[in-house]
Amino acid sequence: MKKAIPISLILMAASLIGFVVLQINWVLNIAQTQEQKIVSGIQQSVREAADSLGSLPSFASFRLRNQASPYPSFNLRDPMIKVNQRFTQSEVNKIIHKALANNDLKNYDIAYCISFGAVINGMPEYFTPNFNHIVQQTNTDSVYRANSVSYSFPINPQTDIGGTLIISNEWLTIIMPNITRQAWRSLIWIMIGSALLTLITITAFYLAVRTMLQQQKLNKMKNDFINNMTHEFKTPLATISLAVDALHSPKVKGNAEQSIYFSDIIKEENKKMNKHVETILQAAFMEKQELNLNTKKLHVHDIIHALVDTFALQIQDKEGEIILLLNAKNDVISGDEVHITNLINNLIDNAIKYSKPEVPPQIVITTTNTAKNLIIQIKDNGIGMSKEAVKRIFEKFYRAHTGNLHNVKGFGLGMSYVKDIITAHKGKIKVDSTLGKGSTFTVELLLATK
């Protein structure tokens, strides 16, 4: 299992990289093909438009534009009759754009010129406003020229019997600048679709990897939990077993005081086991969101005083102290008494458990008020936590490392329970801790409304 996950991640990463590379190559190939298609389309469009411009317009239309025509025969195919005598610029625009549309170039930017006499230095008849600027930029900018396509074709060419071109007085020239940019622009939806598909694939990969890593972490946490649970139950069971054996001893059977002593041991160890079971059940209820709060108005100061009394013997045993600075003028909240008590109990218990071995624990419990909240702060001088531990302290089953010694008992459920209870009461909790210097837990709970 340990080897399978890294191998799976490597294979998934390789397939993702391969997919992205193929997607990029596919888009680049499409763009290159699109450029070639545009070049071919421009050439075909110029031929079609030139043929159309060399065709006969209606006689009436020609007559209206040429009232004083010097050509009494009205031979409209006479090479001396120019395009601007046969067609208006509006008609020329329609002819050229129709030819472009026939070759799927309808939405591309082009410039054209119809010249009389020669292709380059002939007399212009019709041209688009941007034609001269594009020609000038093409002549001066080699990069711009390389990224533009220009094609010319004769209008109404005169040929000999063999079909060889012998004269053409007019030429149609079409230029498309920035062909690469226009090719990419025409593929915008394909690129968006490809980008979305790639993003979806990367997202799916990320979620799969995260799930696998989380599963691996949960598996480790599960194993740690089972180990801790085994240890926590093994100790009281062993103690109970020894106590039961002692009760069956002939020496103890006749000694009422000894019988009571071992019976009390069994009772105390049974309480510990019940407490462990209750902790696990509480975690299960939280997981299923089955927590039902029995809320009522509580005086938090009373709860704190009662809890401090229960921890008095532990604190005395370690020669420590609990300092109370209960400065809140209003300590009344609306909450579940059992869960609020357990919450504060867990925080004080942690402050004692994670104290330094040879340093008497000093725990300072402070309460203050804001406009709407009761602030409870529990500060200790214990071993503190690393930044990683502070980030993960409220994760279920997480336990900060305290070395190889199993000197701190528990399942890693206490702080997760604290967080869930505070969230259920619509409160907040914050942790400040420095490794080796101690920790401070700050809890905010809503004050009860009057």
N, C-alpha and C positions, 0 to 999 in steps of 0.2 A: 504493500500500500504506500509506503514511504517513497519507493522508487517510482511507482506508477504515476504519481501526481507531477513530479518534475518532468518526466518523459512526456506526459500528456500536454503540459504547458509548452514544452519545446516544440512538439508537433503542431500544436494549435498556433503558436507564434509563427512557425515556418509557413504554415498554410495561409495565415493572414498576410504575411509579407508578400508571399507569392501572388495572392489575390490582388493586393494593392498594386504590385508591379504590373500585373496583367491588365488591370483597369487603366493604369496610366498609359501603357503601350497601346492599348485599344483606342483610347481617346486621341493619342498622338497620330496613330495611323488613320483614324477617321478624319482628323483635321488635314492631314497630308492628302488624303484622297479627295477631300472637299476642295482643296486648292486646285488640284489637277482638274477636277470637274468644272470649277469656275473658269479656268483658262480655256478648256475645251468649249465651254458654254459661250464665252466671250467671242471666240473665233466663229462659232456657228451663228451667234446672234448678229455679228457684223455682216456676214454673208447674206443672211435672210433679210436684214434691214436694207442692205445695199441693193439687193434684187428688188425689194418692194419700192425703194426710192427710184429705181430705174424703170418702173412700170408706168403705164399710162393712167393719169388722173382723168376724171370726167372732163369731157370737152367743154361743158358749160362752166365748170369751175376754173379751168385754165383761161377761158375767154374773159371771165370776170376779172381775173388778176392781170390780164395782159390786154387791155383795151386797145393799146397802140402797138400791138405786136409787130415786129419787123419781119415776122415769118408768115407770109400770106398762106403758105401751104399747110400751116399748122401741123407739121410733121413733129409730133411730140417726142419722137425718139431721136430727133436730130441732136447730135452731141453738143451743139452750141446752145441748145435750150437748157438752162441750168435748173437745178433742183428748186431753187428759190423762186423760179418762174412757174414751176409745176405744183409746188406744195407750199402751204404756209408753215411757219415753225411749229404751230400747234399740231398740225398733221404729221410733221416730221417726228415730233416728240412721241406721238401715238404709235407711229410705225416702229420706232426704235424700241420703245418700252414693250410693245407687243412681242417683238422678236426676243427681247430679254426674258419676258414672262414665259415664252414658249420653251426656253432653255433653263427654267427654274432660277432665274436671276432677277426676279421682280423686285426683291427688297434690298438689292445691293446698290451702293453708291457708285455712280459712273459719271464720266464726263465725255462729251462727244464733240466732234467738229466735222462739218462738211466743207471741204476746200475745193476750189476750182483752179485747175492748172497743174498742181503738184501736191504730193502728200504732205510734205513738211512746210515748204515755203510758198504754198499756193495762196490764193486769195480766199479768205474764209467767207462762206455764205451764211451758214447757221452754226452756232456753237453755244455750249452751256456757259454760264458766267464764270464757272470755276476752271474751265479748260486751260486757259492761258497760265493761270497760277500753278496748276498741276504740272504742266509741261515745263515751266520754268524751274519748279522744285525738282522735277525729275532730272533735268539737265545739270543741276548744281549739287544734288545730294545723291551720292552713289547708293547709300543704304535705302533711301526712299525709292530710287530707280529699281533696285533689285527686288523691292517688295511691291512693285506695281506691274501690271500687265497692260500692254498696248497692242492693238491690232488694227490694221487698215485694209480696206477692200474697195476696189473700183466700182463706181456707179455707172451703169449703162456703158460697159466697155465695148469698143469696136474691135472686131476680130477679122482675120482674113479667112480664106476658104478652109484652111487647115485648122482653124480654131485657135490660132495663136493671137494673144493680145497685142494689138498694134498701136492702140491709142485709148486713153481714158482721160477725159477732161476733169472729172470730179472723183473725189475719194471720201469715203466715210471712215473716220478714225474714232475708235472707242477706247478710253483709258479707264482702268479700274485701279485706283490707288489703295495702298494698305491692304493688299489681298489677304495676307495672313490674318490680320485683325478682323477683317470682314468674314473670313472663313470661320474663325473661332466664334464670332458673334452669331453666325448662323447655326452654330452647334450649341447655343446656350442651354437649351432645354435638355439636350443629351448630356451635357456636362453636369447640369444640376441633378439629373437623375442618377448619373454615375456617382457624383459626390454623395448623394443621399444614400445610395446603396452601399457605398464604402463606409459612410458614417454608421449606418445600421449594423454593418458587419463588425466594425471596430467596437461599437457599443455592446453588441452581443458577445464578442470576445472578452471585453472587459468584465461584463456581468458574469460570464462563465468562470473567468479566472478568479474574480472576487468570491464567487460562490464556493469554488474549490478551496480557496485559501481559508475562507470562513469555516468551511466544513472540516478542514484540517485542524483549525484552531479549536473548533467545538469538540472535535474528537479528542484532542489533547486535554481540553478542559474537562471532558467527560471522564477520561481516565484519571485525571487528578482528583476529580470529585469522588470517584469510586474508591480511590486509594485513601482519601481523607475520611470518607464515610466508613470504610472498613476499619481504619484506625480508631475512629471515634466510637464505633460500636464495640470493637474488640476489647478495648480497655474496660468499660463497665461490665461487659459480659464475663470477662476473666475475673473481675473483682467479685461479681455475684456468684460465680461458680465456686470461688474460694470460700466465700462466706457461707454458701450452702453446705459445702464439705465440712466447714468448721461447725455448723449447727448440728450435723450428724455425728460429730465427734462425741464420744462418751463423756469427756471432760466438760464439754460445753453444755450437754443436755442437763446435767445436774446443777449448772450455774446459771441462775436467772439473769444475773447482771451481764454475763457474757452473751447469753442468748439475745438479750435486748440490744446489745452493742452490734452484733453481727446482723440482726434484723434491720437496725437503722442503716447499716451500710448498704444492705440490699435495697432498702427504700430510697436512699439517696441516689444510688446508681441507676435505679429504675426511673427516678425523676430526670436524670441527665439524658437517658435514652428517650424518654417521652419528649423532652425539650428538643432533641435532635430531630425526632419524627415531626414535631410541630413545625420546626423551621423548614423542613423539606416540603411539608404540605402547604405552608404559606407560600413558598416559591411556586408550587404547582398552581395554587389559586391565582397568583399574580400572572402567571403565564397564560392562564385561560381567561384572565380579566373577570374573575368571579368574585372579586373583593366587594363586599357590601359594607359600607361604613355606617356605624350606628352613632351618628353625630349628636353632640350636645355641647353645651357651654362648659369649657374646662378652664381651670386656673392652672396655668403652666408652672407657676412658681411652686405650687403645692406638689405637683408631680416631680419636679426637680428635687425638692427637699426630701421626698419619700425615697427617691432613687439614690440620692447621696447617702442616706442612712443604710441602704442595703449594701452599698459598696464600702462601707466604713471599715469592715474587718480586712478586706483585701488591701485597702490603702494603708491601714496601720501595719499590716504584715510586711509591706514594702517600704514602710517609714515615709510615706508620701503624704500629700494633702490635697484636698479639693477646696478651692477658693470660690466662693459665691459672690458675684457682683450683680445682683438682681435689681437693676436700676429701672426696669420698665415700669411705668406708672399704670399701664393697662396690660395685664397678662392673660386676659380672657380671649380664648379662641373658640371657634366652633369646630370640633373634631371628634374622632373616635378615641375614647379614652385608652382602650387596649393598645391600639396601633401607635398612638402618640407616645404612650409610655414605652412601648417597645423601641420606637425610633430613638428616643433620647437615651434609653438604656443601652442600645447598641453603640451609640457614639461614645458614651462614657466607658463602656466595656472595652472598646477598641483603644481608647486613650490609655487605659490601664495595661491591656495586653501588649501593646506595642511600645511600652516604656523601655528605657535603656536598662540593661541588666544590673549595673552597679550605681545607677543614679536614682534617687527617690523621685517617683512621679509627682509632678505638680500640674494639676488640672485646674484651669480657670474657666468657670462657667459664667458668662455675662449675658444679660438680657437688656435690650433697649427697644424703643418704639420709633416707628416712622408714622406718617399720617394714617396708613391703613394696615401696617404690618407689625408683627412682633418679631424681633430679631433675637435669635438664640445663637450664641457663639461659644463653642467648646474648644479651648486651646490647651495643648499639652507640650511637654518638653521631651517627647519620646524620640524614637529613631527616625521619624520623618519618612518621606517617600520621594522616590525619583520622579522626574517629569513623566516618564512612561507610566508609572504606577498611578499618578494623579489623573492621567487621561483615562485610565481603565478601571479606576477604583470602584465604579458603579456597575461594571459588567458582571453578569451572573457567573458564578463559579470562579471569578478571578480572585487570586490571592497574591499579594505582594511577596516577593522573595525575602525571607528573613534568614537565609543561610540554610545549611543542611540539617540543622536541628529542628525537630518538630516541636518547638517550644510554644507555638501559637496554634491553638486548636480552632477548628471550624471548617465549614464547607465552602466558604467564599460566597455566601448568600446574604450575609448581614447587611452589607452596604447596598447591594441591589434591592433588598427589601426596604431599606431607608429611603432610597430614591423613589421607589414605587409609592410608598406611603405619602411622601411629600408631594409627589405629582398628583396623587388622588385627592389631596387636600388643597390643590391648586397653589402650592407653595414653590419655593426654590431652595436649592442648596449649592453652596460654593465651597471649594477646597483650596486652601493655600498651604503648601508644605515645602520644607527644605530638608534634604537628606541629612540626617544627623542632628537636626535642630528642632524637630517637632512639626506638628500639623495643627491647622486651625480649620474647623468646620463651621460654616455660617449658614444657619437655616432661617428662611423667611416664611412665616405663616400669617395668613390673613386674620386680622382681629375679628372677633364676633361683632355682628351688627346689633345695635341696641333695639 
